[in-house]
């Protein structure tokens, strides 16, 4: 499978790179580790600059001012945006809004499309995807969903607790998953609904997501029938529409962040005097630099292969699962080696590596821990073998 970047896509990518270098990286000092989320005023400023630079909303529908790029094109552009932790927010392709834009573009009524998808695509509002629950509720295993929605006159009442809900503080609405009998349904819940309350923002090691990660309580939260997203009892199917592509765009953005630390580390090693030469001339340093290059190339290839499978109309569950597992761990290796190469400077705020290190580590957990993806990959390979097929076959 070839991964060809045409001239038009290359031009967009270089515009994004220039935008990140010129406008985003100089503002990184405004993102502080002790804060949880990007300040609203900074988000507005960055997105205004992105519109002016014509790099805004690469994943959103064209009818709402987006670029509507293919998954493969996104793999190039979102990697470039990810070179700064602020970049995806600036371009309006950060989680969870990017994944919600994808879902809403595929599963909405015309009225929902205008009320929710349009403003979200234009960056006028933020959103959340409200599925994860504290134990023993839904996490890596969505079948453990405990939040319920009960049919009442004119609508539904939702009850339950969600946590690690990215973007909760300041979001205008939530796509909430609730159990309806033995199945699940998605609901659009406006933030001003008195039955939905943000209990607190979790204190996590990462800080680059707008709104942080919140704990949300639904207590007799009434929503009307027109708040149902798609069809009743099809929530789990709609989740698959979102989760595969969304875990892949996470890979794209985090590869960009890891690549940034590698860029910084190589530049540092090339000028750092050590033992009568430069650090980059020493064998152990060269080993780390080479291994970073290998991890970057392998990650990019897996991402683009999965993206092309999605563009071809495949659910690409195997491809996105493999990419998520490898890239989540490879990006951690890249950032860790980059920190080691830069020594004391690498763990300080003088370089961007320490902040990226904190933000990239959770990627091995969210969107399915590496262990769960390995379990799924192994089960699929076993089923293929039992069916007389060749596991790992290229065809």
C-alpha positions, -999 to +999 in steps of 0.1 A: +000+000+000+015+033-011+015+065+010+018+092-015+015+129-004+004+150-034+014+186-040-018+200-026-016+180+006+021+189+010+012+226+006-014+224+034+011+205+056+038+231+052+013+259+059+003+241+092+040+236+100+047+273+095+016+283+115+026+261+144+062+274+144+052+310+140+021+314+162+016+283+184+050+274+197+057+309+209+025+307+231+034+274+247+045+291+279+009+299+285+001+263+290+010+255+326+013+220+341-005+230+372-036+240+351-060+216+337-070+227+302-062+255+278-075+289+289-106+299+269-091+332+258-060+314+245-082+290+226-101+318+209-069+336+200-053+306+185-083+296+165-087+331+151-050+330+140-056+296+124-086+309+104-064+338+091-037+313+082-063+291+064-055+260+083-086+258+105-109+228+109-092+202+087-116+174+097-149+194+097-175+193+069-171+219+041-206+232+046-195+246+080-162+260+068-140+229+073-116+212+049-133+177+051-099+160+046-097+123+040-084+101+068-051+098+049-048+136+045-056+140+082-027+117+090-004+143+075-021+174+088-029+163+123+007+150+128+019+185+119-006+201+143+005+179+171+040+192+171+027+216+198+003+205+225-017+237+216-017+229+179-048+206+176-069+231+197-057+259+174-068+240+143-100+227+160-090+191+155-084+182+191-102+155+211-130+151+219-145+177+195-128+162+164-143+127+171-177+143+179-176+162+146-171+129+128-200+112+146-224+141+143-216+144+106-227+108+101-256+105+127-278+136+131-312+150+121-311+182+101-321+201+132-293+185+153-269+192+125-275+229+126-277+232+164-247+211+173-225+202+144-223+237+128-212+256+159-188+228+169-172+227+134-168+265+134-151+264+169-179+285+185-185+259+212-169+228+227-183+194+235-178+161+254-182+124+247-197+110+279-192+073+281-165+063+306-176+055+342-159+048+375-155+012+384-175-011+381-189+009+352-179+012+315-143+018+308-122-005+285-153-028+285-183-008+273-206-037+281-203-026+318-222+005+311-243+014+342-258+048+334-294+043+325-320+062+304-356+054+312-385+063+288-410+088+302-437+110+287-421+132+261-386+120+265-361+102+288-346+104+322-309+097+325-292+086+358-256+077+364-221+090+369-194+095+343-157+103+348-126+112+329-149+132+306-125+152+285-135+188+280-163+188+306-156+222+320-169+248+296-185+224+271-218+234+256-232+199+252-225+163+257-230+132+237-240+109+265-242+071+263-268+054+285-282+019+288-317+014+275-326-021+285-299-045+273-287-021+247-275+015+247-286+048+233-268+081+227-283+114+238-275+151+231-275+168+265-271+206+267-248+219+294-275+240+310-297+210+317-301+210+355-300+172+357-264+172+344-237+184+369-200+186+367-189+174+402-152+181+399-122+183+375-098+154+381-062+161+390-043+143+362-007+145+350-017+159+316-029+194+310-033+201+273-070+193+269-094+222+270-117+218+300-096+191+316-112+157+326-143+159+346-166+138+367-202+143+356-234+133+374-268+127+358-296+128+383-331+125+368-317+144+338-347+149+315-341+151+278-368+153+251-372+126+224-355+149+199-323+146+220-318+110+209-288+108+186-295+084+158-318+056+167-327+042+201-308+011+212-280+017+186-255+035+208-229+008+208-229+007+170-225+045+168-197+043+193-178+021+168-184+048+141-165+072+163-140+052+183-119+036+155-112+069+136-109+088+168-082+065+182-063+069+150-064+107+151-051+105+186-022+085+171-016+113+145-015+141+170+007+123+195+031+112+168+035+149+160+042+157+197+068+129+200+084+140+167+088+175+182+107+161+212+129+142+188+136+174+168+146+192+200+168+163+212+187+159+180+194+196+178+205+196+214+228+165+209+243+180+178+256+211+196+263+197+231+300+194+237+310+161+254+342+141+259+361+160+232+333+157+206+296+163+205+269+142+221+255+133+187+288+116+178+287+092+207+275+057+200+249+054+228+234+088+218+233+077+181+215+045+192+187+065+208+185+089+178+183+060+154+156+041+175+135+073+175+138+076+138+127+039+135+097+044+159+086+075+140+087+058+106+070+027+118+043+047+136+036+068+106+034+038+083+008+020+106-012+052+109-014+058+072-022+022+064-051+023+088-062+057+074-063+043+039-083+014+051-109+038+066-109+058+034-116+026+015-148+021+035-134-006+059-142-004+096-104-009+100-108-023+135-077-044+132-057-017+116-067+010+141-062-013+170-027-023+159-018+013+152-031+025+186-012-001+205+021+005+187+019+043+185+009+047+221+040+028+232+063+041+205+055+077+213+063+071+250+096+056+239+105+085+216+097+111+243+116+092+270+147+088+248+145+125+239+144+134+275+173+112+283+194+127+255+188+162+268+197+153+304+188+178+330+175+202+304+150+175+293+133+174+326+131+212+330+107+237+316+133+251+294+125+225+267+090+213+257+099+176+264+088+174+301+054+188+293+049+165+264+061+136+285+034+143+310+007+146+284+017+116+262+019+090+290-019+086+295-023+077+258-013+041+267-045+040+288-073+060+271-091+049+239-084+013+251-053+003+271-026-014+252-034-047+270-070-046+258-060-040+222-035-068+224-063-091+237-085-080+208-058-085+182-049-119+195-086-130+195-090-119+159-059-138+148-071-169+165-105-167+148-088-163+115-067-194+121-097-214+132-115-204+100-086-217+079-072-183+071-037-171+076-034-147+107-012-118+098-018-122+061-013-091+040-043-098+017 
